[in-house]
Amino acid sequence: MINGLDNKQQLLIDTIKTGIRYTEYHQQMYQHITSLLLDHGIICNISVETMIEKGITTPFFPHGLGHLFGLQVHYVGGLMQGETGASLAVPECYPFLRCIRILQSGMVLTIEPGLYFIETLLAPWRAGSVVNILTGLKLRPLRPIVLFVSKIISSYMRIKLKI
């Protein structure tokens, strides 16, 4: 599963380019996480589309895909719109996102998907027959990237497993 998450992360990084809103990449990673859960039998008897529609992936990936690096590690500029400093509204379906901007040349940001098995987040799904629960495990590879025009330079620094 660790290798699968790492591979999905790299697949996503390979598609990142300027001119695309960061939330689109977050949504793509949700699809990747959903596929991993199905492939490993953690979720069963349901389609990828239905899982995302019903929010079943959310407890396994309860945060945003990443954030901008800047003056602070979790740089607040991820919600800014233009030079006036006005803030963009975070989508209701992803209230935890720290970056929702259109990607531009020169941005430095992280791509750090997570795959969590936390009892309190998964408990509401226990009643159904959809989730085969594992608990206490957290996978979160971290890869900061620098975006130049439409090419990525990735540092490949990452933390593969946190328990």
PALUM-462631 format. One record per residue (C-alpha): x, y, z. Coordinates in steps of 0.2 Angstrom, whole numbers. Example, Ala and Ser with C-alpha at 12.3 -4.5 7.8 and 13.67 -1.06 7.14 Angstrom:
% PALUM-462631
<drenba><c1>62</c1><c2>-22</c2><c3>39</c3></drenba>
<drenba><c1>68</c1><c2>-5</c2><c3>36</c3></drenba>
//
This chain:
% PALUM-462631
<drenba><c1>0</c1><c2>0</c2><c3>0</c3></drenba>
<drenba><c1>15</c1><c2>12</c2><c3>4</c3></drenba>
<drenba><c1>22</c1><c2>9</c2><c3>-14</c3></drenba>
<drenba><c1>4</c1><c2>11</c2><c3>-21</c3></drenba>
<drenba><c1>2</c1><c2>28</c2><c3>-13</c3></drenba>
<drenba><c1>20</c1><c2>33</c2><c3>-18</c3></drenba>
<drenba><c1>16</c1><c2>29</c2><c3>-36</c3></drenba>
<drenba><c1>-1</c1><c2>38</c2><c3>-36</c3></drenba>
<drenba><c1>8</c1><c2>53</c2><c3>-29</c3></drenba>
<drenba><c1>21</c1><c2>53</c2><c3>-43</c3></drenba>
<drenba><c1>8</c1><c2>50</c2><c3>-56</c3></drenba>
<drenba><c1>-1</c1><c2>66</c2><c3>-50</c3></drenba>
<drenba><c1>16</c1><c2>76</c2><c3>-49</c3></drenba>
<drenba><c1>19</c1><c2>71</c2><c3>-67</c3></drenba>
<drenba><c1>3</c1><c2>80</c2><c3>-72</c3></drenba>
<drenba><c1>5</c1><c2>96</c2><c3>-63</c3></drenba>
<drenba><c1>7</c1><c2>112</c2><c3>-73</c3></drenba>
<drenba><c1>4</c1><c2>130</c2><c3>-73</c3></drenba>
<drenba><c1>-14</c1><c2>137</c2><c3>-77</c3></drenba>
<drenba><c1>-23</c1><c2>124</c2><c3>-67</c3></drenba>
<drenba><c1>-32</c1><c2>127</c2><c3>-51</c3></drenba>
<drenba><c1>-24</c1><c2>117</c2><c3>-37</c3></drenba>
<drenba><c1>-41</c1><c2>110</c2><c3>-31</c3></drenba>
<drenba><c1>-42</c1><c2>100</c2><c3>-48</c3></drenba>
<drenba><c1>-26</c1><c2>90</c2><c3>-42</c3></drenba>
<drenba><c1>-34</c1><c2>87</c2><c3>-25</c3></drenba>
<drenba><c1>-49</c1><c2>80</c2><c3>-33</c3></drenba>
<drenba><c1>-38</c1><c2>69</c2><c3>-44</c3></drenba>
<drenba><c1>-29</c1><c2>62</c2><c3>-29</c3></drenba>
<drenba><c1>-45</c1><c2>58</c2><c3>-21</c3></drenba>
<drenba><c1>-49</c1><c2>47</c2><c3>-36</c3></drenba>
<drenba><c1>-31</c1><c2>39</c2><c3>-34</c3></drenba>
<drenba><c1>-34</c1><c2>36</c2><c3>-15</c3></drenba>
<drenba><c1>-51</c1><c2>28</c2><c3>-19</c3></drenba>
<drenba><c1>-43</c1><c2>16</c2><c3>-31</c3></drenba>
<drenba><c1>-30</c1><c2>11</c2><c3>-19</c3></drenba>
<drenba><c1>-43</c1><c2>7</c2><c3>-6</c3></drenba>
<drenba><c1>-53</c1><c2>-3</c2><c3>-18</c3></drenba>
<drenba><c1>-37</c1><c2>-12</c2><c3>-25</c3></drenba>
<drenba><c1>-32</c1><c2>-17</c2><c3>-7</c3></drenba>
<drenba><c1>-49</c1><c2>-23</c2><c3>-2</c3></drenba>
<drenba><c1>-51</c1><c2>-10</c2><c3>12</c3></drenba>
<drenba><c1>-67</c1><c2>-4</c2><c3>3</c3></drenba>
<drenba><c1>-78</c1><c2>-16</c2><c3>-6</c3></drenba>
<drenba><c1>-94</c1><c2>-17</c2><c3>-16</c3></drenba>
<drenba><c1>-95</c1><c2>1</c2><c3>-22</c3></drenba>
<drenba><c1>-89</c1><c2>11</c2><c3>-37</c3></drenba>
<drenba><c1>-75</c1><c2>24</c2><c3>-36</c3></drenba>
<drenba><c1>-89</c1><c2>37</c2><c3>-41</c3></drenba>
<drenba><c1>-101</c1><c2>32</c2><c3>-27</c3></drenba>
<drenba><c1>-87</c1><c2>32</c2><c3>-14</c3></drenba>
<drenba><c1>-82</c1><c2>50</c2><c3>-19</c3></drenba>
<drenba><c1>-100</c1><c2>56</c2><c3>-20</c3></drenba>
<drenba><c1>-104</c1><c2>49</c2><c3>-3</c3></drenba>
<drenba><c1>-88</c1><c2>55</c2><c3>5</c3></drenba>
<drenba><c1>-82</c1><c2>38</c2><c3>10</c3></drenba>
<drenba><c1>-64</c1><c2>43</c2><c3>5</c3></drenba>
<drenba><c1>-64</c1><c2>58</c2><c3>16</c3></drenba>
<drenba><c1>-60</c1><c2>49</c2><c3>33</c3></drenba>
<drenba><c1>-45</c1><c2>40</c2><c3>24</c3></drenba>
<drenba><c1>-39</c1><c2>57</c2><c3>17</c3></drenba>
<drenba><c1>-45</c1><c2>70</c2><c3>29</c3></drenba>
<drenba><c1>-34</c1><c2>85</c2><c3>24</c3></drenba>
<drenba><c1>-29</c1><c2>94</c2><c3>8</c3></drenba>
<drenba><c1>-16</c1><c2>88</c2><c3>-5</c3></drenba>
<drenba><c1>-3</c1><c2>101</c2><c3>1</c3></drenba>
<drenba><c1>0</c1><c2>119</c2><c3>3</c3></drenba>
<drenba><c1>12</c1><c2>133</c2><c3>-3</c3></drenba>
<drenba><c1>29</c1><c2>136</c2><c3>5</c3></drenba>
<drenba><c1>33</c1><c2>154</c2><c3>9</c3></drenba>
<drenba><c1>36</c1><c2>164</c2><c3>24</c3></drenba>
<drenba><c1>27</c1><c2>151</c2><c3>34</c3></drenba>
<drenba><c1>28</c1><c2>132</c2><c3>31</c3></drenba>
<drenba><c1>9</c1><c2>132</c2><c3>29</c3></drenba>
<drenba><c1>9</c1><c2>148</c2><c3>19</c3></drenba>
<drenba><c1>-7</c1><c2>158</c2><c3>19</c3></drenba>
<drenba><c1>-5</c1><c2>164</c2><c3>1</c3></drenba>
<drenba><c1>-14</c1><c2>148</c2><c3>-5</c3></drenba>
<drenba><c1>-31</c1><c2>157</c2><c3>-3</c3></drenba>
<drenba><c1>-26</c1><c2>174</c2><c3>-10</c3></drenba>
<drenba><c1>-34</c1><c2>180</c2><c3>-26</c3></drenba>
<drenba><c1>-24</c1><c2>193</c2><c3>-36</c3></drenba>
<drenba><c1>-12</c1><c2>207</c2><c3>-29</c3></drenba>
<drenba><c1>-25</c1><c2>215</c2><c3>-18</c3></drenba>
<drenba><c1>-25</c1><c2>201</c2><c3>-5</c3></drenba>
<drenba><c1>-43</c1><c2>196</c2><c3>-7</c3></drenba>
<drenba><c1>-47</c1><c2>179</c2><c3>-1</c3></drenba>
<drenba><c1>-54</c1><c2>165</c2><c3>-12</c3></drenba>
<drenba><c1>-68</c1><c2>155</c2><c3>-4</c3></drenba>
<drenba><c1>-64</c1><c2>137</c2><c3>1</c3></drenba>
<drenba><c1>-75</c1><c2>124</c2><c3>-7</c3></drenba>
<drenba><c1>-88</c1><c2>118</c2><c3>5</c3></drenba>
<drenba><c1>-84</c1><c2>100</c2><c3>0</c3></drenba>
<drenba><c1>-66</c1><c2>103</c2><c3>5</c3></drenba>
<drenba><c1>-65</c1><c2>115</c2><c3>19</c3></drenba>
<drenba><c1>-48</c1><c2>110</c2><c3>25</c3></drenba>
<drenba><c1>-39</c1><c2>115</c2><c3>9</c3></drenba>
<drenba><c1>-24</c1><c2>127</c2><c3>11</c3></drenba>
<drenba><c1>-22</c1><c2>130</c2><c3>-8</c3></drenba>
<drenba><c1>-35</c1><c2>134</c2><c3>-20</c3></drenba>
<drenba><c1>-26</c1><c2>145</c2><c3>-32</c3></drenba>
<drenba><c1>-22</c1><c2>143</c2><c3>-50</c3></drenba>
<drenba><c1>-4</c1><c2>137</c2><c3>-51</c3></drenba>
<drenba><c1>8</c1><c2>150</c2><c3>-58</c3></drenba>
<drenba><c1>27</c1><c2>149</c2><c3>-62</c3></drenba>
<drenba><c1>38</c1><c2>151</c2><c3>-47</c3></drenba>
<drenba><c1>26</c1><c2>144</c2><c3>-34</c3></drenba>
<drenba><c1>34</c1><c2>132</c2><c3>-22</c3></drenba>
<drenba><c1>21</c1><c2>119</c2><c3>-15</c3></drenba>
<drenba><c1>20</c1><c2>102</c2><c3>-7</c3></drenba>
<drenba><c1>11</c1><c2>87</c2><c3>-14</c3></drenba>
<drenba><c1>8</c1><c2>77</c2><c3>1</c3></drenba>
<drenba><c1>-7</c1><c2>65</c2><c3>0</c3></drenba>
<drenba><c1>-11</c1><c2>55</c2><c3>15</c3></drenba>
<drenba><c1>-19</c1><c2>38</c2><c3>19</c3></drenba>
<drenba><c1>-26</c1><c2>37</c2><c3>36</c3></drenba>
<drenba><c1>-34</c1><c2>23</c2><c3>47</c3></drenba>
<drenba><c1>-40</c1><c2>32</c2><c3>62</c3></drenba>
<drenba><c1>-53</c1><c2>24</c2><c3>72</c3></drenba>
<drenba><c1>-63</c1><c2>40</c2><c3>76</c3></drenba>
<drenba><c1>-64</c1><c2>45</c2><c3>58</c3></drenba>
<drenba><c1>-69</c1><c2>28</c2><c3>52</c3></drenba>
<drenba><c1>-81</c1><c2>24</c2><c3>66</c3></drenba>
<drenba><c1>-96</c1><c2>31</c2><c3>57</c3></drenba>
<drenba><c1>-93</c1><c2>19</c2><c3>42</c3></drenba>
<drenba><c1>-92</c1><c2>3</c2><c3>53</c3></drenba>
<drenba><c1>-111</c1><c2>1</c2><c3>53</c3></drenba>
<drenba><c1>-111</c1><c2>-3</c2><c3>34</c3></drenba>
<drenba><c1>-104</c1><c2>-17</c2><c3>25</c3></drenba>
<drenba><c1>-93</c1><c2>-5</c2><c3>14</c3></drenba>
<drenba><c1>-77</c1><c2>-3</c2><c3>25</c3></drenba>
<drenba><c1>-65</c1><c2>-17</c2><c3>31</c3></drenba>
<drenba><c1>-57</c1><c2>-7</c2><c3>44</c3></drenba>
<drenba><c1>-39</c1><c2>-6</c2><c3>49</c3></drenba>
<drenba><c1>-34</c1><c2>7</c2><c3>62</c3></drenba>
<drenba><c1>-19</c1><c2>16</c2><c3>69</c3></drenba>
<drenba><c1>-9</c1><c2>17</c2><c3>53</c3></drenba>
<drenba><c1>-5</c1><c2>34</c2><c3>44</c3></drenba>
<drenba><c1>4</c1><c2>35</c2><c3>27</c3></drenba>
<drenba><c1>9</c1><c2>52</c2><c3>21</c3></drenba>
<drenba><c1>23</c1><c2>54</c2><c3>8</c3></drenba>
<drenba><c1>29</c1><c2>72</c2><c3>7</c3></drenba>
<drenba><c1>36</c1><c2>79</c2><c3>-9</c3></drenba>
<drenba><c1>39</c1><c2>98</c2><c3>-11</c3></drenba>
<drenba><c1>40</c1><c2>104</c2><c3>-29</c3></drenba>
<drenba><c1>44</c1><c2>120</c2><c3>-37</c3></drenba>
<drenba><c1>34</c1><c2>125</c2><c3>-52</c3></drenba>
<drenba><c1>43</c1><c2>134</c2><c3>-67</c3></drenba>
<drenba><c1>32</c1><c2>139</c2><c3>-81</c3></drenba>
<drenba><c1>25</c1><c2>122</c2><c3>-85</c3></drenba>
<drenba><c1>39</c1><c2>111</c2><c3>-78</c3></drenba>
<drenba><c1>41</c1><c2>104</c2><c3>-61</c3></drenba>
<drenba><c1>57</c1><c2>102</c2><c3>-52</c3></drenba>
<drenba><c1>54</c1><c2>90</c2><c3>-37</c3></drenba>
<drenba><c1>66</c1><c2>88</c2><c3>-23</c3></drenba>
<drenba><c1>60</c1><c2>70</c2><c3>-19</c3></drenba>
<drenba><c1>62</c1><c2>74</c2><c3>-1</c3></drenba>
<drenba><c1>49</c1><c2>63</c2><c3>8</c3></drenba>
<drenba><c1>43</c1><c2>55</c2><c3>23</c3></drenba>
<drenba><c1>36</c1><c2>38</c2><c3>18</c3></drenba>
<drenba><c1>28</c1><c2>32</c2><c3>34</c3></drenba>
<drenba><c1>23</c1><c2>39</c2><c3>50</c3></drenba>
<drenba><c1>15</c1><c2>28</c2><c3>64</c3></drenba>
//
